[in-house]
């Protein structure tokens, strides 16, 4: 079964490119431009991992969305940003983001982060079965 990844990013080119890369790697993806729509999708769709941009234009920001995701879900979240700083990355990991990637994205690095996050999540879940 393909793992389903939710991409939340306000840049169309990032969403489309990530979706293509994920499909090439055997994942399925759903993409949206706003945190609010992403949170709605989490309610109605089985998602295995979230790729979440920190700055989302007029939408709720990614850090707030990360907090809301953590309140209700256990799936890994990887933060992405074109405006990242070490402070922002530390803040994201303190809020339990699995990883932090800067734009422009290295697609090899993002696939490695996704693979690692899904593997660790599966091992953690197996301990509770």
N, C-alpha and C positions, 0 to 999 in steps of 0.2 A: 504494500500500500504506500502510495506517495505521501510524504509529509507535506502538510499544507502550511504555507508561510504567508502571513499578512504583512504587506508593505504599507506603511503610513508615511507618506512624503508628499509635500506640496509641489515638488518639481516633476512635471510630466516625464521629462527625459530620464530622470532617475528611476521613477516607477517602471517605465517601459523597459529600460535596460536591465534593471534588476529582475523583472519578470522573465525576460528572455534568458538571462544567465541561469536563473533558477530552473527554468524549464529544461535547458540544455543539461543541467546536472541531475535531472530526474525528480525535481520537486514540483509541486503545483503551487500557484500563488494567487492571491487576491490583493488588489491594490486600491488604495483610496488616498485622497488628498487631505483629509481632515481627521483629527483625533476623535472627534465626536462620531463620525461615521465608522471609524475603526473600532471604537468601543461598542457600537451597535452591532457590528459584524461579529465581534467576539461573543455577543449574547446569542447569536443565531447560527453560528458556523463553527465547526470543529477546527480549531487552529492549533498548530503544533509549536509555532515560534512567531515572534513579531520582530520586524525590522522597523524601528521607530525613529523618525527624524526629530531632532530637538527643536528646531525652529520651523514652525508650520504656518507662517504668514498670519492670516486673520483667524486661524483656528486656535483652539486650546494648544498650549505649548507641549512639547514632548515630555518634559519632566513632570508636569501635572498629569498627563496621560499615563506615564509610567507608574505614578503613585496609584492612580485609579485601577490600572491593570493589576498591580500587586495586591490591592485590597481584595480582589475576587478570583484571581487566576494564578496558576503556578508555572505556566509555560515560560520558557526563556524569552527574554527581550534583549535585543542587540540595538543599542543606540547608534545613530549615524548623524553626522553634522559637518557642515562646511565651515562652521564658526566655532569649532571646538577648542577648548583650552584644557590644560591639565586639571584645573579646578573643576571644570564642567564634567570631565571624565570621572574624577573622584566622586563628585556629587551623584552622578548616575550610578556608579557602582555601590555607593552607600545606600541608594534606593533600590538595590538588588537588580540592576541591569547585569546581564551576563557579560557583556563586552561593549566596547565603544570603538567605532571606526570613523575615521575622518574622511570627508570628501576632498578631492576626488577619490572614490572608492577603489581599492585594489580588489578586483573580483576574486582573485585567488584567496586573498585574506578573508573576505566576507564568507566565501564558501567554507573555508577552514573553520571560521568562527561558528558558522551554522552547524556544521558537522559535529564539532566539539560540544556545542550547547545541547544539541539533540541527544548525543551520546550520554552526556552527564545527566541530563534530565531523565532519560530512560533507565539508567542505572539507579538513580535516586528513587524513581517510582517503583522499580523492582524490589527494593528493600522493604517497601510497605505492603507488598502483596502477600 
